Amino acid sequence: MINIRPILRVIGILLALLGLLMLLCIPFSLYYDAGDHSALLYSGLIGILLAGPLLYFVKNEGSIKKREGYLIVALGWLTMVTYGALPYLLSGVIPNLADALFETVSGMTTTGASVLMDIESTPKGILFWRSLTQWIGGMGIIVLTVAIFPLLGIGGVELFVAEAPGPTSDKLHPRISETAKRLWFLYVGLTATLMLVLYGLGMGFYDAINHALTTMATGGFSTKNDSTAYFDSASIQYTLSLFMFIAGTNYTVIYFAFKGKLGRVWKSEEFRAYLFLVLLLTFFVTLGVFGVSGQSLERSFRESIFMIISLITTTGFVSADYTSWSNGLTMTFFILLFLGASAGSTSGGIKIIRHLVFFRNSFLEFKRILHPRAIIPLKLNGKRVPGRILTHIIIFLLLYLILFVLGSIILTIMGLDFMTAIGAAATSLGNVGPGIGEVGPVDNFAHLSQPIKLFLVFYMLLGRLELFTILVLFTPYFWRAS
């Protein structure tokens, strides 16, 4: 029997938190005389008022089991994205429900795809809310609530597992609430640091805070129509490249780095693979861009490393149109849509650790064929990878491939051309933002039909919650009484 009380109570907490965060956007609206303060005020108050009865009348009884945990995450995200669309609708910035939902889901899943045709004319309060949705979704607002669950008498282990169901189980502290707190201290600290650095490099305060929010969330929403290409500054683009790389790193590794335990950092095989992959790709792509673009070697290097990190980390910032370089480079960047950075980071996508385990196990399989009686375990970071995790990763990769192919076919049937269909399916499922075809790095999703946008909304949510959290709800085993 599913306990509905903690589910309703957590939804109340999410509504209250989002309502308060909407109110934080009002000072920007008033300072810039944007005229959208009323929409933000009403939106925030609606959430707080809806949360009141849920928090006051619904008393929690018992702990959260695994099934309740998955339901809370699924229903919590549904509540967040639906309620998060309210400022767009009330302000009239995005009057269409499907478009407002698309922009909100794209924000909270940190995908970064947009339907706004003129970002720079968008009222400053709403634009800040747009950036804030990515920052909220970056680490997962539900992980934030885990940190305060002990005060509410709710255990949060099941929520943390459902929110971050990747193959790594590293914890910074035995208590899950302490882990969540330390994650958020790192997250907030890095965001504030980046904001100050960008401001010091000449970016305006409003642009600096927005880009800091969306960079550390690996989201990619910008305050400019030309994205980060607007800031034609080497220092700003190199800084964003560095912080995107950090944001795509496992937060456990970042924590050890700040503690000065660099040996623990280098011990992470995923981090080493992540670093070497970025460096290797940058070397070859720089040569390719330098050969076809006629740009200087420094600019070719800068645009190459920026776009490689942007796509691998699924941030989606754009400093150059990679589809205009060459067909080979376009295909290279399309493949990057399927990588993802580190597990335990704010990035989306498949994650490097899954690729690492898959390829290493595939290589060992040849050895097992030659020595059928030998027991040859797969090891990662010096530890044996359990068979259950290996099976989980293989099934995840197969499901991801099936969903990409199926999504591409459906989008083609719905009217998209082949290149746009595979680009939209890949970038939505991977939570990247730019794709190829008519949804490339200099394009927009506004021209897509409403049914296509709603389909991509579902895919963005699937990708953000790493498939299983959503798909498990559609199985008879989930609803069968235990």
C-alpha positions as CSV (number, residue, x, y, z in Angstrom):
1,M,0.0,0.0,0.0
2,I,1.5,3.3,-1.1
3,N,1.5,6.0,1.7
4,I,0.1,9.1,0.1
5,R,0.8,11.5,3.0
6,P,4.5,12.0,2.6
7,I,4.0,12.4,-1.1
8,L,1.5,15.3,-0.6
9,R,3.7,16.8,2.1
10,V,6.8,16.8,-0.1
11,I,4.8,18.4,-3.0
12,G,3.7,21.1,-0.5
13,I,7.4,21.7,0.3
14,L,8.3,22.0,-3.4
15,L,5.5,24.4,-4.1
16,A,6.5,26.6,-1.1
17,L,10.2,26.6,-2.1
18,L,9.5,27.4,-5.8
19,G,7.0,30.2,-4.7
20,L,9.7,31.8,-2.5
21,L,12.2,31.5,-5.3
22,M,9.8,33.3,-7.7
23,L,9.6,36.2,-5.2
24,L,13.4,36.5,-5.4
25,C,13.0,37.5,-9.0
26,I,10.9,40.6,-8.2
27,P,13.9,42.9,-7.2
28,F,15.4,42.4,-10.7
29,S,12.0,43.3,-12.2
30,L,11.7,46.5,-10.1
31,Y,15.3,47.6,-10.6
32,Y,15.1,47.3,-14.4
33,D,11.5,48.6,-14.5
34,A,10.6,45.5,-16.5
35,G,6.9,45.5,-15.6
36,D,6.7,41.8,-14.8
37,H,6.7,42.1,-11.0
38,S,3.0,41.5,-10.7
39,A,3.2,38.2,-12.6
40,L,6.0,37.0,-10.4
41,L,4.3,38.2,-7.2
42,Y,1.0,36.4,-8.0
43,S,2.8,33.3,-9.2
44,G,4.9,33.1,-6.0
45,L,1.9,33.7,-3.7
46,I,-0.2,31.0,-5.5
47,G,2.5,28.4,-4.8
48,I,2.8,29.4,-1.2
49,L,-1.0,29.5,-0.7
50,L,-1.3,26.0,-2.3
51,A,1.5,24.7,-0.1
52,G,-0.1,26.0,3.1
53,P,-2.9,23.4,3.5
54,L,-0.6,20.5,2.4
55,L,2.0,21.4,5.0
56,Y,-0.5,22.3,7.8
57,F,-3.2,19.6,7.5
58,V,-1.2,16.6,6.0
59,K,0.8,15.1,8.8
60,N,3.5,12.7,7.9
61,E,3.2,9.1,9.2
62,G,5.9,6.5,8.6
63,S,9.0,6.6,6.5
64,I,9.3,6.9,2.8
65,K,9.7,3.5,1.1
66,K,11.3,3.0,-2.3
67,R,8.0,3.1,-4.2
68,E,7.0,6.3,-2.5
69,G,10.4,7.8,-3.3
70,Y,10.0,7.2,-7.0
71,L,6.4,8.6,-7.0
72,I,7.6,11.7,-5.1
73,V,10.3,12.4,-7.7
74,A,8.0,11.8,-10.6
75,L,5.0,13.8,-9.2
76,G,7.4,16.3,-7.7
77,W,8.9,17.1,-11.1
78,L,5.5,17.2,-12.7
79,T,4.4,19.7,-10.1
80,M,7.5,21.8,-10.4
81,V,7.4,22.1,-14.2
82,T,3.7,22.8,-14.3
83,Y,3.8,25.4,-11.6
84,G,7.1,26.8,-12.9
85,A,5.4,27.7,-16.2
86,L,3.0,30.1,-14.4
87,P,5.2,33.3,-14.5
88,Y,5.5,32.9,-18.3
89,L,1.8,32.6,-18.7
90,L,0.7,35.4,-16.3
91,S,3.3,37.8,-17.7
92,G,2.3,37.0,-21.3
93,V,5.9,36.4,-22.3
94,I,4.9,33.0,-23.4
95,P,1.1,32.9,-23.6
96,N,0.8,29.4,-25.0
97,L,0.7,26.6,-22.5
98,A,2.7,24.1,-24.5
99,D,5.4,26.7,-25.2
100,A,5.5,27.8,-21.5
101,L,5.7,24.1,-20.4
102,F,8.5,23.4,-22.9
103,E,10.5,26.4,-21.7
104,T,10.1,25.4,-18.1
105,V,10.9,21.8,-18.6
106,S,13.9,22.7,-20.7
107,G,15.0,24.9,-17.8
108,M,14.5,22.6,-14.9
109,T,15.9,19.6,-16.8
110,T,18.9,21.9,-17.7
111,T,18.4,21.1,-21.4
112,G,18.6,24.7,-22.6
113,A,16.4,24.4,-25.7
114,S,14.3,27.5,-26.0
115,V,11.2,28.8,-27.8
116,L,11.9,32.5,-27.1
117,M,12.5,34.3,-30.3
118,D,14.0,37.5,-28.8
119,I,15.7,36.7,-25.5
120,E,17.1,40.2,-25.0
121,S,13.7,41.8,-25.1
122,T,12.3,39.5,-22.4
123,P,11.5,41.3,-19.1
124,K,14.4,41.0,-16.7
125,G,12.4,39.4,-13.9
126,I,11.1,36.6,-16.1
127,L,14.6,36.2,-17.7
128,F,16.1,35.7,-14.2
129,W,13.4,33.2,-13.3
130,R,14.3,31.4,-16.6
131,S,17.9,31.1,-15.4
132,L,16.9,30.2,-11.9
133,T,14.8,27.2,-13.2
134,Q,18.1,25.7,-14.5
135,W,19.9,26.4,-11.3
136,I,17.1,24.7,-9.3
137,G,17.1,21.7,-11.6
138,G,20.9,21.5,-11.9
139,M,21.4,19.7,-8.6
140,G,17.8,18.8,-8.2
141,I,15.5,20.7,-5.9
142,I,14.5,17.4,-4.4
143,V,18.0,16.7,-3.2
144,L,17.9,20.2,-1.5
145,T,14.8,19.1,0.4
146,V,16.6,16.0,1.5
147,A,18.8,18.2,3.6
148,I,15.8,19.5,5.6
149,F,13.8,16.2,5.8
150,P,15.1,15.3,9.2
151,L,13.4,18.4,10.5
152,L,10.1,17.1,9.1
153,G,10.5,13.6,10.3
154,I,11.0,12.2,6.8
155,G,13.9,9.9,5.8
156,G,15.3,10.9,2.4
157,V,17.6,8.0,1.3
158,E,15.0,6.7,-1.2
159,L,14.5,10.2,-2.7
160,F,18.2,10.7,-3.2
161,V,18.5,7.3,-5.0
162,A,15.5,8.2,-7.2
163,E,16.8,11.7,-8.0
164,A,20.3,10.6,-8.8
165,P,20.0,7.0,-10.0
166,G,23.4,6.9,-11.7
167,P,25.9,4.0,-11.3
168,T,27.9,5.7,-8.6
169,S,27.0,5.4,-4.9
170,D,29.7,7.6,-3.5
171,K,28.7,9.6,-0.4
172,L,30.5,12.4,1.3
173,H,28.9,11.5,4.6
174,P,27.1,8.5,6.0
175,R,24.0,10.6,6.6
176,I,22.2,11.4,3.4
177,S,21.0,14.8,4.7
178,E,24.7,15.8,5.4
179,T,25.6,14.6,1.9
180,A,22.9,16.8,0.3
181,K,24.0,19.8,2.4
182,R,27.6,19.5,1.4
183,L,26.6,19.1,-2.3
184,W,24.7,22.3,-2.1
185,F,27.4,24.2,-0.2
186,L,29.7,23.3,-3.1
187,Y,27.1,24.2,-5.7
188,V,26.3,27.6,-4.2
189,G,30.0,28.4,-3.6
190,L,31.0,27.6,-7.1
191,T,28.1,29.6,-8.5
192,A,29.0,32.7,-6.4
193,T,32.7,32.3,-7.4
194,L,31.9,32.2,-11.1
195,M,29.6,35.2,-10.8
196,L,32.3,37.3,-9.2
197,V,34.9,36.2,-11.8
198,L,32.7,37.0,-14.7
199,Y,31.8,40.4,-13.2
200,G,35.5,41.1,-12.7
201,L,36.2,40.2,-16.3
202,G,33.8,42.9,-17.5
203,M,30.5,41.1,-17.8
204,G,27.6,43.2,-16.4
205,F,26.3,42.1,-13.0
206,Y,22.9,40.9,-14.3
207,D,24.6,38.9,-17.1
208,A,27.2,37.6,-14.7
209,I,24.7,36.2,-12.2
210,N,22.5,34.7,-14.9
211,H,25.4,33.0,-16.7
212,A,26.8,31.7,-13.3
213,L,23.5,30.1,-12.5
214,T,23.2,28.4,-15.8
215,T,26.8,27.4,-16.1
216,M,27.0,25.6,-12.8
217,A,23.7,23.9,-13.6
218,T,25.2,22.8,-17.0
219,G,22.0,24.4,-18.4
220,G,23.0,26.8,-21.1
221,F,20.3,29.5,-21.0
222,S,21.8,32.8,-21.8
223,T,20.6,36.4,-21.6
224,K,21.7,37.1,-25.1
225,N,20.2,36.0,-28.5
226,D,23.7,34.9,-29.6
227,S,24.4,33.0,-26.4
228,T,28.0,33.3,-25.2
229,A,29.1,34.2,-28.7
230,Y,27.9,37.7,-27.8
231,F,30.8,38.0,-25.4
232,D,33.6,37.9,-27.9
233,S,36.1,37.8,-25.1
234,A,38.8,35.1,-24.7
235,S,39.0,35.5,-20.9
236,I,35.2,35.1,-20.5
237,Q,35.0,32.1,-22.8
238,Y,38.0,30.4,-21.2
239,T,36.5,31.0,-17.8
240,L,33.2,29.6,-18.8
241,S,35.0,26.6,-20.3
242,L,36.8,25.9,-17.1
243,F,33.7,26.2,-14.9
244,M,31.6,24.1,-17.4
245,F,34.3,21.4,-17.0
246,I,34.1,21.7,-13.2
247,A,30.3,21.5,-13.3
248,G,30.6,18.3,-15.3
249,T,32.8,16.7,-12.7
250,N,31.5,14.3,-10.0
251,Y,30.8,16.5,-7.0
252,T,32.6,13.9,-4.8
253,V,35.7,14.5,-6.8
254,I,35.3,18.3,-6.5
255,Y,34.8,17.9,-2.7
256,F,38.1,15.9,-2.4
257,A,39.9,18.5,-4.6
258,F,38.8,21.3,-2.2
259,K,39.9,19.2,0.7
260,G,43.4,19.0,-0.9
261,K,43.1,15.2,-1.4
262,L,44.4,15.4,-5.0
263,G,45.4,11.7,-4.9
264,R,41.7,10.8,-4.4
265,V,40.9,13.0,-7.4
266,W,43.4,11.3,-9.7
267,K,42.3,7.9,-8.5
268,S,38.9,8.4,-10.1
269,E,39.1,6.6,-13.4
270,E,36.0,8.4,-14.7
271,F,37.7,11.8,-14.0
272,R,40.8,10.7,-15.9
273,A,38.8,9.5,-18.8
274,Y,36.8,12.7,-18.8
275,L,39.9,14.9,-18.8
276,F,41.8,12.9,-21.4
277,L,38.7,12.7,-23.7
278,V,38.3,16.5,-23.6
279,L,42.0,17.0,-24.3
280,L,42.1,14.5,-27.1
281,L,39.0,15.8,-28.8
282,T,40.2,19.4,-28.5
283,F,43.5,18.5,-30.2
284,F,41.9,16.9,-33.3
285,V,38.9,19.3,-33.5
286,T,41.2,22.3,-33.3
287,L,43.2,21.0,-36.2
288,G,40.0,20.5,-38.2
289,V,38.6,23.9,-37.4
290,F,41.9,25.6,-38.1
291,G,42.0,23.9,-41.5
292,V,38.5,24.8,-42.7
293,S,37.6,28.1,-41.0
294,G,40.6,30.3,-41.8
295,Q,40.7,31.5,-38.2
296,S,43.8,32.0,-36.1
297,L,45.0,28.9,-34.2
298,E,44.1,30.5,-30.8
299,R,40.5,31.2,-31.9
300,S,40.2,27.7,-33.4
301,F,41.4,26.2,-30.1
302,R,39.1,28.4,-28.0
303,E,36.0,27.7,-30.0
304,S,36.9,24.0,-30.2
305,I,37.4,23.5,-26.5
306,F,34.5,25.6,-25.6
307,M,32.0,23.8,-27.8
308,I,33.4,20.3,-26.9
309,I,33.1,21.0,-23.1
310,S,29.7,22.6,-23.7
311,L,28.3,19.5,-25.4
312,I,30.0,16.9,-23.4
313,T,28.8,18.5,-20.1
314,T,25.3,19.0,-21.8
315,T,25.5,22.7,-21.0
316,G,24.6,23.8,-24.5
317,F,26.2,27.3,-24.5
318,V,27.1,28.3,-28.1
319,S,30.2,30.2,-29.1
320,A,30.3,29.1,-32.7
321,D,28.1,27.2,-35.2
322,Y,29.8,23.8,-35.3
323,T,27.4,22.7,-38.2
324,S,29.1,25.2,-40.5
325,W,32.6,23.9,-40.2
326,S,32.5,20.6,-42.0
327,N,30.4,17.4,-42.3
328,G,33.0,15.4,-40.3
329,L,33.0,18.0,-37.5
330,T,29.2,18.1,-37.5
331,M,29.1,14.3,-37.1
332,T,31.7,14.6,-34.3
333,F,29.6,17.0,-32.4
334,F,26.5,15.0,-32.9
335,I,28.2,12.0,-31.3
336,L,29.1,14.2,-28.3
337,L,25.3,14.5,-27.6
338,F,25.5,10.9,-26.4
339,L,28.4,11.2,-24.0
340,G,27.5,13.2,-21.0
341,A,30.1,14.1,-18.4
342,S,30.6,12.5,-14.9
343,A,28.0,10.7,-12.8
344,G,27.3,12.7,-9.7
345,S,27.6,16.0,-11.6
346,T,24.8,18.3,-12.8
347,S,25.3,17.2,-16.4
348,G,22.8,15.1,-18.3
349,G,23.4,12.4,-20.9
350,I,24.6,8.8,-20.6
351,K,27.6,9.7,-18.4
352,I,31.2,8.7,-19.1
353,I,31.3,6.1,-16.3
354,R,28.7,4.0,-18.2
355,H,30.7,4.2,-21.4
356,L,33.8,3.3,-19.5
357,V,32.3,0.2,-17.8
358,F,30.7,-0.9,-21.1
359,F,33.8,-0.7,-23.2
360,R,36.0,-2.2,-20.5
361,N,33.6,-5.1,-20.1
362,S,33.4,-5.6,-23.8
363,F,37.2,-5.8,-24.0
364,L,37.3,-8.3,-21.2
365,E,34.7,-10.4,-23.0
366,F,37.3,-11.2,-25.6
367,K,39.6,-12.4,-22.9
368,R,36.8,-14.5,-21.4
369,I,36.2,-16.1,-24.8
370,L,39.9,-17.3,-24.9
371,H,39.8,-18.4,-21.2
372,P,36.2,-19.7,-20.7
373,R,37.0,-21.2,-17.3
374,A,38.7,-18.2,-15.9
375,I,36.9,-15.8,-13.6
376,I,37.8,-12.3,-14.9
377,P,36.0,-9.6,-12.9
378,L,35.5,-6.1,-14.1
379,K,37.2,-3.5,-11.8
380,L,36.8,0.2,-11.6
381,N,38.9,2.4,-9.3
382,G,40.5,-0.8,-8.0
383,K,37.2,-2.2,-6.9
384,R,35.1,-5.0,-8.5
385,V,32.0,-3.8,-10.2
386,P,29.1,-5.9,-9.0
387,G,27.1,-7.9,-11.6
388,R,23.9,-6.1,-10.7
389,I,25.4,-2.7,-11.6
390,L,26.9,-4.0,-14.8
391,T,23.5,-5.4,-15.8
392,H,21.9,-2.1,-14.9
393,I,24.4,-0.2,-17.1
394,I,23.9,-2.5,-20.1
395,I,20.1,-2.3,-19.8
396,F,20.3,1.5,-19.5
397,L,22.5,1.8,-22.7
398,L,20.1,-0.5,-24.6
399,L,17.0,1.4,-23.4
400,Y,18.7,4.7,-24.3
401,L,19.5,3.5,-27.8
402,I,15.9,2.2,-28.3
403,L,14.4,5.4,-27.0
404,F,16.6,7.5,-29.3
405,V,15.7,5.4,-32.4
406,L,12.0,5.3,-31.4
407,G,11.9,9.0,-30.7
408,S,13.6,9.8,-34.1
409,I,11.1,7.7,-35.9
410,I,8.1,9.3,-34.1
411,L,9.4,12.8,-34.8
412,T,9.9,11.9,-38.5
413,I,6.3,10.7,-38.6
414,M,5.2,13.9,-36.9
415,G,6.7,15.9,-39.8
416,L,10.4,16.6,-39.1
417,D,13.1,15.9,-41.6
418,F,15.5,13.2,-40.8
419,M,18.4,15.4,-39.6
420,T,16.2,17.5,-37.4
421,A,14.4,14.5,-36.0
422,I,17.6,12.7,-34.9
423,G,19.0,16.0,-33.6
424,A,15.9,16.8,-31.6
425,A,15.6,13.3,-30.1
426,A,19.3,13.2,-29.2
427,T,19.5,16.6,-27.6
428,S,16.3,16.3,-25.7
429,L,17.0,12.8,-24.3
430,G,20.6,13.9,-23.4
431,N,19.4,17.3,-22.0
432,V,22.0,19.1,-24.1
433,G,20.1,21.9,-25.9
434,P,21.6,22.4,-29.4
435,G,21.4,19.6,-31.9
436,I,21.7,19.4,-35.7
437,G,19.3,20.1,-38.6
438,E,16.8,22.8,-37.9
439,V,17.5,22.6,-34.1
440,G,21.2,23.3,-34.5
441,P,23.3,25.7,-32.4
442,V,22.1,28.9,-34.1
443,D,18.5,27.7,-34.3
444,N,15.5,27.6,-32.0
445,F,12.6,25.3,-31.1
446,A,9.9,27.8,-31.6
447,H,9.0,26.7,-35.1
448,L,8.1,23.1,-34.0
449,S,4.5,22.1,-33.7
450,Q,2.9,21.9,-30.2
451,P,2.5,18.1,-30.3
452,I,6.3,17.8,-31.1
453,K,7.1,20.1,-28.3
454,L,5.0,18.1,-25.8
455,F,6.7,14.9,-27.0
456,L,10.1,16.5,-26.5
457,V,9.0,17.6,-23.0
458,F,8.5,13.9,-22.1
459,Y,11.9,13.1,-23.5
460,M,13.6,15.8,-21.6
461,L,12.1,14.5,-18.3
462,L,13.0,11.0,-19.2
463,G,16.6,12.0,-19.8
464,R,16.8,14.2,-16.6
465,L,15.6,11.4,-14.4
466,E,17.8,8.8,-16.2
467,L,15.0,6.7,-17.7
468,F,14.3,4.2,-15.0
469,T,12.7,6.7,-12.5
470,I,9.9,7.4,-15.1
471,L,9.7,4.1,-16.9
472,V,9.3,2.1,-13.7
473,L,6.0,3.8,-13.1
474,F,4.7,2.2,-16.3
475,T,5.4,-1.4,-15.2
476,P,2.8,-3.6,-13.4
477,Y,5.4,-4.5,-10.8
478,F,5.4,-1.0,-9.4
479,W,1.7,-0.9,-8.7
480,R,1.4,-4.5,-7.6
481,A,0.8,-4.8,-3.8
482,S,3.9,-6.0,-2.0
